[in-house]
Amino acid sequence: MKKNVLKTAFLNFKISAAHLLTFVLLSLTLISCTKKTEETSVTESKPAALTETAQATPANPPANFKHATAEVNGIKMHYVIGGKGDPLVLVHGFGQNWYMWNRLLPELSKHFTVIAPDLRGVGESDKPESGYDKKTMASDIHELVNQLGYKNINLAGHDIGLMVAYAYAAQYGDGVKKIALMDALLPGVEPVWSNVKASAWWFGFFGWPASGDIVKGKEKEFLTNFWPVVGHVKDPFTAEETTEFIRAYAVEGGTTAAFKWFGAFDQDGKDNVIFMKKKLKMPLLAMGGEYFAAAFLKDHSKLVAENVSESKIAGSGHWLVQENTAQVQKDLLAFFLAK
């Protein structure tokens, strides 16, 4: 990958000094708040805003979907399921939960039985101490798929979900018909990984063991300040989406567990170096936003897969589904429905 391509991909991040300053100031504020809390009597009640968020009712999917849970790998995994036809599993990323797919579910469910889980560590899924490497998280989903009685699935993953989807296909490739990797990259797969890791400063903060405790109780401030850093369209989330995403991370242990997805990157890199020795053979769609992964995701995917096609989402930053819903839906359907 040429250096100038990578520089173009991250130009919008490097010139976002104001966002970075905002986040640093927020972190310092949170640290200060944490210290003040430690000095306060243990009988003091939680802040009202946090209590209201933590107790909010989980969002509901479209009418033809339902909430469900399953015991997989010793944990409870929450998911929504609906539709008819071949199974299509949708794996969300950081800063969102299963609800990131809600806009797409009505149309996708006309063609597929759609399964959208909450990854371990967020929302209504369990938040164990370990198991946040993507190889293990993929096995969670594989066990769920088996319990639902499916042997072959279509698979799409965004952000952290891209990493989990790849780990699924690398381990259980015979059971994956097609896979879509959406706007992220794979730990350990060079040369792109090191370049991105050096530019994406949040990787370090999120992977820092203390980060979960710093952010706990301030999920709204944290997420609403972070989302624009990697987005392009102003205010792409609806009020309902914003509320649900904040709620999913404000549940007990949510931020601490979700940050462990980033803390596992070193192990993920080691696993991926082994996985990529055997390239994926099923059709793979590399879907990247114009202002982020479109600059590199196709070539990056060709390092791990033999049959790669591309979708560049016009006018979009990282939050593809919300920033250009129409094109994402169109391109996903064209890919998964093609014979």
Secondary structure as GFF3:
##gff-version 3
##sequence-region A 1 339
A	DSSP	alpha_helix	3	9	.	.	.	ID=ss1
A	DSSP	alpha_helix	11	14	.	.	.	ID=ss2
A	DSSP	alpha_helix	17	38	.	.	.	ID=ss3
A	DSSP	alpha_helix	48	54	.	.	.	ID=ss4
A	DSSP	beta_strand	65	72	.	.	.	ID=ss5
A	DSSP	beta_strand	75	83	.	.	.	ID=ss6
A	DSSP	beta_strand	86	91	.	.	.	ID=ss7
A	DSSP	three_ten_helix	98	101	.	.	.	ID=ss8
A	DSSP	alpha_helix	105	108	.	.	.	ID=ss9
A	DSSP	beta_strand	112	117	.	.	.	ID=ss10
A	DSSP	alpha_helix	134	147	.	.	.	ID=ss11
A	DSSP	beta_strand	153	158	.	.	.	ID=ss12
A	DSSP	alpha_helix	160	171	.	.	.	ID=ss13
A	DSSP	three_ten_helix	173	175	.	.	.	ID=ss14
A	DSSP	beta_strand	176	182	.	.	.	ID=ss15
A	DSSP	alpha_helix	192	199	.	.	.	ID=ss16
A	DSSP	alpha_helix	202	207	.	.	.	ID=ss17
A	DSSP	alpha_helix	211	215	.	.	.	ID=ss18
A	DSSP	alpha_helix	219	230	.	.	.	ID=ss19
A	DSSP	alpha_helix	239	250	.	.	.	ID=ss20
A	DSSP	alpha_helix	254	263	.	.	.	ID=ss21
A	DSSP	alpha_helix	265	275	.	.	.	ID=ss22
A	DSSP	beta_strand	284	289	.	.	.	ID=ss23
A	DSSP	three_ten_helix	293	295	.	.	.	ID=ss24
A	DSSP	alpha_helix	297	302	.	.	.	ID=ss25
A	DSSP	beta_strand	308	313	.	.	.	ID=ss26
A	DSSP	alpha_helix	320	323	.	.	.	ID=ss27
A	DSSP	alpha_helix	325	337	.	.	.	ID=ss28
###
